[in-house]
Amino acid sequence: MRFLALIAALLSLIAAKNAQAEEKRTVPDYDGRDAEPTTAEDVALWVPRIVLSPVYVATEYGIRWPLSLIIPALEEAGLRDWFASKSDYIVLPTVVIDFGFRPSIGVYSGINNLWFEGHEVRARFAFGGLGFWKVKLKDRVVFDRGRQRIGIYGGFRQREDDTFGGIGPDIDYDIDTVGRFTTQLIDAGLRYDYGLKRLTHLRVVGAFHHTTFEDEACCGPPLVRQIADGLIEEPNGFAEGHRTVRSELSGAIDTRKNLRSRGAWVRAQTNLSADVSVERPGEQRWMNYGVDLGGGLEPGWPGRRLSLSVAALFADPLAEEDIPFDGLVRLGGDPYMRGFGGDALYGRSAVVATARYLWPIWALLDGTMHFAVGNVYGPHLEDFDAEKLRMSFGIGVSTSYIDEESLFDILLAFGTETFEQGTHLAAVRFAFGITEGF
């Protein structure tokens, strides 16, 4: 009996202790200060937090979290050391997916220091099914401690998913109904770069282009049918194509030493090119030119970059004949108005203002957001009207590497009709690419 009484006493003591533990203990005011009151700034911050919450979820669980699992696995497998090791041989798979267009896969290869130091050879092959081929070869020499490069290149491209929906600011763009056609391009040329891998650079190109267009098409209604039905006016130069000699000069001045430079910065970029017909040099020749002015800053956090740029682009005939439609100013794809598919908008001139925000995700990967307003217009922006501007906005991930091609890019973006038309959604674009780079 005494043993049972002792057990009952212990159980009652334990129950009393648990009841005391369940009572919430008041946190002492150790520093003698009252809790800080909620300010108007705290309340105002909830608006961008709510608006950007989809961005956070996408980057946190769609990018950062998978990378946090993949990278340690790669390190355990020894692939980090393999990627970091310096090799004169390059073999990389390539893939480009852009909804509304043919996807393609391929291989990019190269050899550094072939026969002598600084001699580089590059080759690329891509295949996207019958009617889609791309082959490109480059032979170049890098010198002056990597600051200069000169070389020759040649290539062939054929794809039967190119698009044309009309010329001017008011076209009704729809990726499912624009006219489709096949483009064949043979090009070869000589190229010189100064300021290689620097934000401030100069580029000179002399090239030969042979371009033809065919009726075969995939992924949508053929352009020839749209023309026959009177839905689209036949673009100049579609029937005959053209062969031209092109001269190109482009360059940029940037106050930054590299993309990780701190503080505010400004940038000016310009390009000028002239095409002269081989068969009819006196009747068919034109020029393209433009300028892109911008700048940016770090808004308080290292690696975060906010920028604003304004670009004006022009195409002018230098003889009696009109410019072939593929020589006009074109928006969509890269780099302007990315919410639209490649070459969605055609015109004699264009103006685009773009705001971008970038933040670091991994060693060479940046998250990106953009918002742009712009459109194509007639000669020299003569018919410019703010009511005819379109919007483009989106989010993505890309490499922070600067060169003539990007290494990695994921994009989800949207394009709208003009303000005059109501800014209804006109295009949804998802693109994924691992391209050649280097």
Residue, then its C-alpha position, 0 to 999 in steps of 0.5 A: m500500500r505504501f508503494l502504491a501511495l508513493i507512485a500516486a504521489l509521484l504521478s501527481l507531482i509530474a502532472a503539476k510540473n507539466a501544468q506549470a510548464e504549459e503556462k506561457r511564460t512572459v518574456p522579460d524586458y531585458d533592455g528596458r525598451d518597449a516594442e517598436p511601433t508599426t510604421a507607415e513604411d512597414v505597411a507600405l512594404w507589404v505591397p511590393r512583398i505581395v506583388l513580388s511573392p510569385v517571383y520569390v516562390a519561383t526563384e526559391y523553389g524553382i531555382r535555388w532549392p533544386l540547385s542546393l540539391i544538384i550542386p552538392a551532388l555534382e561536387e561529390a561526383g567530382l564534376r566541379d573539379w572537372f568543370a574548373s579544370k582548364s582544357d583546350y578542348i570544348v564539347l557542349p550540348t546545346v538546346v533551344i526551346d522557344f514556345g511557338f517555334r521549333p525546338s532544336i538540339g545540337v553540339y558546340s565544340g572548339i579547340n583552343n591554342l591549335w598549332f600556336e597560342g591564341h588560335e581558336v577554332r569553333a564549330r556548331f551544329a543544331f538540328g530541329g527536324l526536317g527543314f531546320w538546320k544550322v551549321k557554323l564554323k569560326d577560325r580566329v586568333v586572340f592576341d594582345r593578352g586577350r584584348q583583341r580578336i580577329g577571325i573568319y566565319g561561315g555558316f548555313r541556316q535553314r528554318e521553316d518557322d520564321t514569322f511575318g505578321g505585317i509592318g507597322p505599329d498597329i498589326d494584330y500579332d498572334i503567334d498562332t496566326v502569323g504567316r510562316f515561311t522558310t528562310q535559308l541564309i548562307d553567310a561568311g565574313l571577317r570579324y575584328d573585336y577590340g576590348l574582348k570580354r569587356l563592357t567597353h568594346l569595338r567590333v568591325v565586320g565585313a560579310f557576304h549574305h545570301t538570303t532566300f525565302e521559300d513557301e514551305a512552313c511549319c507551326g502555323p499558316p503559311l505566309v503565302r496562304q495569308i497573302a493569297d487570302g488578303l490577310i497580309e500584304e506580301p512583304n518586299g523582297f519575299a519572292e526574290g530574296h537577295r545577295t548582299v555585301r555587308s559592312e558593320l561597325s558597333g561598339a559600346i562605352d561603359t563606365r563599369k570595369n565588369l558586371r560586379s562593379r559597385g556604384a552607379w554607372v552609365r552605358a552608351q551603345t551604337n551600331l551602324s551597318a550597310d548592305v549593298s546588293v551584289e546584282r543591283p548595287g545601284e538600285q538596292r542598298w540600305m543601312n541600319y543604325g541605332v543607339d542605346l543609352g542607359g545606366g543603373l545602380e545598386p539599390g542598397w544590396p550587393g549584387r542587385r542591379l537596377s537599370l534603365s535604357v532607351a533605344a532608338l533604331f532605324a532602317d533607311p534605303l540608300a537607293e530607289e528600291d525599298i528595303p527588303f522586309d528582313g532588313l527592316v527594324r525588328l523587335g521581339g526575341d532578343p534583346y528588345m521587347r522579349g515578351f514577343g517571339g523573334d521578329a514579331l514587329y517590323g518597321r522602318s524605325a523603333v523606340v524602346a524603353t526598358a527597365r531591368y532588375l537583376w539579383p544574384i542566384w548562384a555563382l554565374l546565374d542572375g535572376t532577371m525581371h524586365f518591363a519595357v514599352g516600345n513599338v515600331y514606326g515609320p521612317h525616322l519615328e515620324d508617326f510616333d504616338a505614345e498611344k501606339l506603344r506596346m508593353s513587354f514584361g517578364i521574369g527569367v534566369s540568365t548567365s551574367y557572362i558578357d560576350e556575343e552569345s549567352l550561355f544559359d537563359i530561361l524566360l517567361a514573358f508577356g507582350t501586349e497590344t498597344f495602349e490604343q488597342g487596350t493593352h490586352l495580352a497579345a503574346v505569352r513567351f516561354a524560352f529555354g536555351i543553352t547556347e554556344g557562348f565562348 
